[in-house]
Amino acid sequence: MKSFLQKLILLGPEFKMGLDSLTAHKLRSLLTMLGMIFGVGAVISMLSIGAGARQEALSFIETLGVSNIIVEAKEASNYDDLSKVRKLSPGLTFKDLRAVRDNLPQLELISARKRFVPAKIFPSTTQDLPRIFGVTPEFLEIASMKVIAGRFFDAEELEGGALVCVLGDSAKRVLLGYGDAVGQYIKVNDVWLHVVGVLASQAGGQSEVEGVQMEDRNHLIYVPLYTAIRRFEDSQSMYKDEIDGIYMKVKDANESIETAEAVRAILNATHRSAGDFTEIVPAGLLEQQRRTQMIFNFVMVAIAGISLLVGGIGIMNIMLATVLERTREIGVRRAIGARQRDIVRQFLLEATLISIVGGLLGIIFGFGLSRLIAWTAGWSTIVSPTSILLAFSVSVSVGLIFGLYPARKAAQLDPIEAIRYE
């Protein structure tokens, strides 16, 4: 430890000499640092965009549930399309739900879903109308939702088709304001529903990851499945499947992907491979997102690293010019006893100082750039200590590497010729 401190003390005069050299040519030093500033700033901002996108994707997948499997019906919008599909498949039905449930013991919970778009709702609102989700009581646990007021409907209300509902956080605020909603009534189309519960706000709104779209669960009205089917059928129902979604929760999250393959095989058999459903496996999305994120980070850092490479070339160029300017000084130092390694250390120290100062300014620039991107583009950005450390370390390394050649060139000058140099 003592030896290390002594070496640092010995570097003091050389450090001061290098600092004086940089401050003597402020504009030249600043221009030399620009490559490092832009490079470090680009690395930090690119990684912050990637980290923000990753955070949003993880939030989306967490909302879906890593242990869950979701089957969505591809519903026909007109009779021609429907007739083509119906020649092969009856669509998504309760029979499918029973087939999956009875043949896959690894499923812990399962719920069908039927959704509707209401024509009108009272109390009225100028905002988008919340959609109706008909589900079973198991959906609450499958979707990892929490009731913050009142309760969720039960199995008895499901079987009886009770006229009750549970509001998502956004739906509650839009329809009934910020007061107590439990016990009040809302009218959907021509059906009065008794509000028995309000759900806690869930992370994220309407999102999409890897091509998978998810509705904003905060802006929904949840009703018993049979209530939705009996009370909200419309003129378009003849084109729709019996149910339009199946939500499943696997006992062991590690078996999600294998179980999803089994679900797909069962449904392909009952639907005769009509391709009238899609399957969403959050565990698979998570793995795919990680691979995509890794590639994104690699490409972005590689692109941003080009700026650091240009900055390193700038450091080498200016240091070679400095060697020519200070040839006589080098000769004098060698004549009074300075060794080659002393000259190398001096010029390496100056190159490193340029990269350190440029790196520090680049950190400030990168932080500001990431905030500017978040503000103007509306993207989520996260500046992590890892990205700052990575960018700064690369900056210093570039200064050392590109400063080595000019330093060795300075050390190899002939002392006598150097003193004579004008």
SULLINSUL-V603455 format. One line per field, one symbol per residue. psi: psi as a letter, one per 40 degrees, with the letter a starting at -180 (. if undefined). Layout:
BEGIN
psi->???
END
This chain:
BEGIN
psi->ddddddddddedddddddddddddgdddddddedddddddddddddddddddddddddddddddhdeihhhhigiieidddddddeddieahidddddddddegeehdiihiihiihidihhiiieihhiihhhiiddddddefihhehbiiiadddddefigiihhidddddddeaeahdheiiihhbfhhhhheihiihiiibhihhfehhhihedfihhiidddddddeiaeeddeiidieihhihidhdeedddddddddddddddeffeffiihhgddddddddddddddddddddddddddddddddddddddddddddfdddddddddeehidddddddddddddddddddddddddddddddddddddeeihihhidddddddddddddddddeeddddddddeihdddddeh.
END
